[in-house]
Amino acid sequence: MPQYKRPRAEQIAVGIGVCAAVCGTAYCLHKYIFTPPSLLMAEETAKMDIEHQAIDVPDIPGAKRSAFCEELLDSYDGITTAYEAYLRGAEISGDKQCLGTNLNGSYSWITYNEVLQKAADLGSGILELGYQPCPETFVGIYASNKAEWVLTDVACLTYSMVSVPLYDSLGADACTYIINHAEISVVVCDGNKLPVLLEKADQCPKLKHIIKIGDVSEEDEQNAGKFGITIKSFKDMEELGHNNPKEKS
């Protein structure tokens, strides 16, 4: 049976099509691989009509909203603060898992309701030390990502205090700078970060209280006491607040 052969003109057309597809693909790959993302974004933005990117918000000078939304919500279900978002979460999923801690490969969970209660206890404990429930109270957090980090942050939200993360990625001096610049006098601290914090304590005259995540040893108390610093465990602070609850603000 004779084999069918494409006419030469058709072969040429197919070859040109394949060549064009290969060249087009190569051009696109070259452009998107070797062109900086910022330049690509600028090119795309330049194609947009600036008159249709944003719309002025009535009665709020300088404020704009996206032109793609006819109606833009200013809040969701009455939630206007981060603390109200946690309350909403507890309302919907109160006894469901919220924060988990990895213990030897398996997770130990606390619920949304427990998060709010523990945060209120911790916040009350901090206030019991003599601090005020206001935005002028700064609470340092010197710890890795963990449940206690979030609980401290929610405790601050509960009582209108401000959480200030401390980072030593640029060295211990960076923590010293943050503590002094923000005039932080209470810090929630990981156990393995405590030596670093105390090493610089003589350079942080405002630092008066350390809340250690983990057990506090007699040695910890002695080392902190050299600088006039009181140190308590995270659990002890929760218990202190639980026994001396404060009105949420």
JOZINOR-V537679 format. One record per run of one state. SS is the DSSP state (alpha for helix, beta for strand, coil for the rest). FROM is the first residue (numbers start at 1). TO is the last residue. Records with the same first field share a line. If there is no record, write none. Layout:
SS: FROM-TO + FROM-TO
//
This chain:
coil: 1-7 + 35-36 + 47-49 + 53-53 + 57-63 + 67-75 + 77-78 + 80-81 + 94-96 + 104-105 + 129-137 + 143-146 + 159-161 + 166-171 + 182-185 + 200-200 + 204-208 + 214-217 + 226-229 + 244-249
alpha: 8-34 + 37-46 + 50-52 + 82-93 + 112-128 + 147-158 + 172-181 + 191-199 + 201-203 + 218-225 + 234-243
beta: 54-56 + 64-66 + 76-76 + 79-79 + 97-103 + 106-111 + 138-142 + 162-165 + 186-190 + 209-213 + 230-233
//
